[in-house]
Amino acid sequence: MLSRTADHLFWMNRYTERAENTARLLDVNYQTSLLPQSEAVALAGWQGLLSISELMTPYKAKHGDVRAKAVMDFMVKDESNPSSILSCLTAARENARAVRGALTTEVWETLNQTWLEVKRKVKDGEFEEDPAQFFDWVKFRSHLSRGVTVGTMLMDEALYFMRLGTFLERADNTARLVDVKFHAVESDFYGTANEKDQEYDFYHWSAILRSVSGFEVYRKVYRDVIKPERVAELLILRQDMPRSLHACLNEVVGNLKMVANDQSTETQRRAGKLRSELQYGRIDEILATGLHAYLTQFLDRVNDLGAHISRDFLIPTPV
């Protein structure tokens, strides 16, 4: 496959996945902001959201102080922000248009219709009327895109590059979510939470789990009250949890194997090593050495893996 075609397919799915993950993060923050809490706690939540996406600097350059409505607008419909939902869905559609011949009609029509609909929703103010419903719609369109892709695309290199993009992006976003949100509520780790704190923490952890469609999964796996260390284990090490880091790396390794070429040996080795550390890791060891340090290193390695994939298969990224 031509590297240019592979590049468009890879980024088409990365942008679609990024739009979904942004919607999930905004949704959980919006739902959490409706809980009784101080203004400082609410503000910290929106600041954390910008930190997860590394958007604090461009946001402050445009809007100054952190305000809930401004953050939502910046991350949903600001076309000057390349990571906004509107920008991501536009980029996904443009990448799809560039390789229209490599896609089935159903895949192209799904992405094109999503782009047309999101422009209309933003223009008509549907996002402001009911943010939660808008975020659900973005998640649904991403689910639909993935389902149509798996259900209609030939199982060849085109599909493998698309799935590589999806799961590399998902690993990056899940790691960011866990890192920032675990910093927001630390009292459970040290046993100093009073009854009111514990009640808030329950809703906080529940919201985090719901943001990755993990609330029911947690109940099924652990059958216990929500504990931070188990939330971390579920989202990092459980390979049967679809959005966990382990599950994402399983997919990355598997799809890399399907598109391997003579120069991708080192990329496969790095992906396999990262996957094996998740496969044999233990949450108590990760927490003992420091969750933030672990996830920061993981993000660096995922970004490095993306650079190697680009070098081996895609259009080289300018350094």
C-alpha positions in Angstrom: 0.0 0.0 0.0 1.2 3.5 -0.8 2.4 5.4 2.3 0.2 8.3 1.5 -2.9 6.1 1.4 -1.9 4.4 4.7 -1.3 7.9 6.3 -4.8 9.1 5.4 -6.4 5.9 6.7 -4.4 6.0 9.9 -5.2 9.6 10.7 -8.8 9.3 9.6 -9.4 6.9 12.4 -7.2 8.7 14.9 -9.2 11.9 14.4 -12.5 10.0 14.7 -11.3 8.4 18.0 -10.0 11.7 19.3 -13.4 13.4 18.7 -15.1 10.6 20.7 -12.6 10.8 23.5 -13.0 14.6 23.7 -16.7 14.1 23.9 -16.3 11.5 26.7 -14.0 13.8 28.7 -16.3 16.8 28.3 -19.4 14.8 29.2 -17.9 13.5 32.4 -16.7 17.0 33.4 -20.1 18.4 32.5 -22.0 15.8 34.5 -19.6 16.2 37.5 -20.0 20.0 37.4 -23.7 19.5 38.1 -22.9 18.0 41.5 -22.9 20.1 44.7 -19.3 21.4 45.0 -17.3 24.5 45.6 -16.4 26.9 42.8 -12.7 26.0 43.3 -13.3 22.3 42.8 -15.4 22.9 39.7 -12.7 25.2 38.3 -10.0 22.6 39.0 -12.1 20.1 36.9 -12.1 22.3 33.8 -8.4 23.2 34.3 -7.7 19.4 34.4 -9.6 18.9 31.2 -7.4 21.4 29.4 -4.3 19.8 30.9 -5.3 16.3 29.7 -5.5 17.6 26.1 -2.5 19.9 26.5 -4.6 22.8 25.5 -4.1 25.2 28.4 -1.7 27.5 26.6 -3.8 28.0 23.4 -6.9 28.3 25.5 -5.5 31.1 27.7 -4.1 32.9 24.7 -7.6 33.1 23.3 -9.9 33.2 26.4 -7.8 34.2 29.4 -9.4 32.9 32.6 -10.8 29.3 32.7 -14.6 29.4 32.5 -16.8 26.4 31.9 -18.7 27.7 28.9 -15.5 29.0 27.2 -13.8 25.7 27.7 -16.8 23.8 26.3 -16.9 26.1 23.2 -13.2 25.9 22.7 -13.1 22.1 22.8 -16.3 21.5 20.8 -16.7 24.1 18.0 -13.6 26.3 17.8 -12.1 25.6 14.4 -8.9 27.3 15.4 -8.4 24.5 17.9 -7.2 21.4 15.9 -8.3 19.1 18.7 -11.9 20.4 19.0 -14.6 18.0 18.1 -15.6 20.0 15.0 -12.0 20.2 13.9 -11.4 16.4 14.4 -14.5 15.4 12.5 -13.6 17.7 9.7 -10.0 16.3 9.6 -11.4 12.7 9.6 -13.7 13.6 6.7 -10.9 15.3 4.7 -8.6 12.3 5.1 -11.5 9.9 4.1 -12.2 12.1 1.0 -8.5 11.9 0.0 -8.7 8.0 -0.1 -12.3 7.6 -1.1 -11.4 4.8 -3.4 -9.9 2.7 -0.6 -13.2 2.9 1.5 -16.5 1.2 1.1 -19.5 3.4 0.3 -20.9 2.8 3.8 -17.7 4.0 5.5 -17.5 7.1 3.4 -21.1 8.0 3.8 -21.0 7.5 7.6 -18.0 9.9 7.9 -19.4 12.4 5.5 -22.8 12.4 7.1 -21.2 12.9 10.6 -19.4 15.9 9.3 -22.5 17.4 7.7 -24.5 16.8 10.9 -22.0 18.2 13.3 -21.7 21.4 11.3 -25.5 21.7 11.4 -25.7 21.0 15.1 -23.1 23.6 15.9 -24.7 26.2 13.7 -28.2 25.6 15.1 -27.1 25.7 18.7 -28.1 22.2 19.5 -24.8 21.8 21.5 -25.7 24.6 23.8 -29.3 23.4 24.3 -28.3 20.0 25.6 -24.6 19.3 25.9 -25.1 15.8 27.2 -27.2 14.8 24.3 -24.7 16.3 21.9 -21.8 14.3 23.5 -23.9 11.1 23.3 -24.4 11.8 19.6 -20.7 12.2 19.0 -20.0 8.9 20.8 -22.7 7.1 18.8 -21.4 8.4 15.5 -17.9 7.1 16.4 -19.4 3.7 17.4 -21.3 3.6 14.1 -18.1 4.4 12.1 -16.2 1.6 13.8 -19.0 -0.9 13.3 -19.4 0.0 9.6 -15.7 -0.3 9.1 -15.4 -3.7 10.6 -18.6 -4.9 9.0 -17.9 -3.8 5.4 -14.1 -3.3 4.9 -12.0 -6.0 3.3 -9.6 -7.5 6.0 -6.5 -6.1 4.3 -3.9 -3.5 5.0 -6.4 -0.6 4.7 -8.3 -2.0 7.7 -5.2 -2.7 9.7 -3.9 0.9 9.4 -7.3 2.2 10.3 -7.4 0.1 13.5 -3.8 1.0 14.3 -4.8 4.7 14.3 -7.9 4.0 16.5 -6.1 2.0 19.2 -2.9 4.2 19.4 -5.2 7.2 19.9 -7.3 5.4 22.5 -4.3 4.3 24.5 -3.0 7.9 24.5 -6.4 9.3 25.7 -7.0 6.7 28.3 -3.6 7.3 29.9 -4.2 11.1 29.9 -7.6 10.6 31.6 -6.3 8.3 34.3 -3.3 10.5 35.0 -5.2 13.8 35.4 -8.3 12.5 37.1 -6.3 10.5 39.7 -4.5 13.8 40.6 -7.9 15.4 41.2 -9.0 13.1 44.1 -6.1 11.8 46.2 -7.8 11.4 49.6 -8.8 7.8 49.1 -5.1 6.8 48.7 -4.2 8.1 52.1 -7.4 7.3 54.0 -8.0 10.9 55.1 -11.3 11.4 53.5 -14.3 12.4 55.7 -17.8 11.2 55.0 -18.6 14.1 52.7 -15.4 13.6 50.8 -16.1 9.9 50.4 -19.6 10.7 49.0 -18.1 13.1 46.5 -15.3 10.7 45.6 -17.9 8.0 44.8 -19.6 10.2 42.2 -16.2 11.3 40.9 -15.0 7.7 40.4 -18.3 6.7 38.9 -18.1 9.6 36.5 -14.6 8.6 35.4 -15.8 5.0 34.8 -18.8 6.2 32.9 -16.5 8.3 30.7 -14.9 5.1 29.4 -18.1 3.0 29.5 -16.7 1.2 32.4 -19.2 1.6 35.2 -21.1 -1.7 34.5 -17.9 -3.4 33.7 -16.4 -2.5 37.1 -19.5 -3.8 38.9 -19.3 -7.1 37.0 -15.6 -7.6 37.5 -15.1 -6.5 41.1 -18.6 -6.7 42.7 -17.6 -4.2 45.3 -17.6 -0.5 46.2 -15.6 1.7 43.8 -12.0 1.9 44.9 -9.3 4.1 43.2 -6.7 1.3 42.9 -9.3 -1.0 41.2 -10.3 1.8 38.8 -6.6 2.1 37.9 -6.2 -1.6 37.5 -9.3 -1.8 35.2 -8.2 1.1 33.0 -4.5 0.1 32.8 -4.0 -3.7 33.1 -7.3 -5.5 32.3 -7.0 -6.8 28.8 -10.7 -7.6 28.7 -11.7 -4.0 29.2 -12.0 -2.5 25.7 -10.6 0.9 26.5 -7.8 -0.2 28.9 -4.1 0.4 28.0 -3.5 -3.3 27.9 -6.4 -3.9 25.4 -5.2 -1.1 23.2 -1.6 -2.4 23.1 -2.9 -5.8 22.2 -4.6 -4.3 19.2 -1.6 -2.2 18.2 0.7 -5.2 18.4 -1.7 -7.4 16.4 -2.3 -4.9 13.6 1.4 -4.0 13.4 2.1 -7.7 12.8 -0.3 -7.7 9.9 1.4 -4.8 8.1 5.0 -5.6 9.1 7.7 -4.8 6.5 11.5 -5.2 6.4 12.1 -2.0 8.4 9.4 -2.3 11.1 11.3 -4.8 13.3 12.3 -2.2 15.9 8.8 -0.7 16.0 7.3 -4.2 16.6 9.8 -4.8 19.3 9.0 -1.6 21.1 5.2 -2.2 20.9 5.7 -5.8 22.1 7.9 -4.7 25.0 5.3 -2.1 26.1 2.5 -4.7 25.8 4.4 -7.3 27.8 4.9 -4.8 30.7 1.2 -4.3 30.8 0.5 -8.0 30.5 2.7 -8.9 33.5 2.4 -5.7 35.5 0.6 -5.4 38.9 -1.3 -2.4 40.1 0.3 -2.4 43.6 3.7 -2.2 42.0 2.6 0.6 39.7 1.1 2.6 42.6 4.1 2.0 44.8 6.5 3.5 42.2 4.1 6.3 41.4 1.1 6.4 39.0 1.9 9.8 37.5 5.5 8.8 36.7 4.3 5.5 35.2 1.7 7.2 33.0 4.0 10.0 31.9 6.5 7.4 30.7 3.7 5.4 29.0 2.6 8.5 27.1 6.2 9.2 26.0 6.5 5.7 24.8 3.2 5.7 22.9 4.2 9.0 21.2 7.5 7.4 20.3 5.7 4.4 18.9 3.5 6.7 16.8 6.7 8.3 15.4 8.2 5.0 14.5 4.9 3.8 12.8 5.0 7.1 10.8 8.6 6.5 9.9 8.1 2.9 8.8 4.8 3.1 7.0 3.4 6.6 6.6 4.4 9.9 5.2 7.4 10.9 7.4 6.6 13.6 9.9 8.9 16.7 9.7 11.2 16.9 12.7 
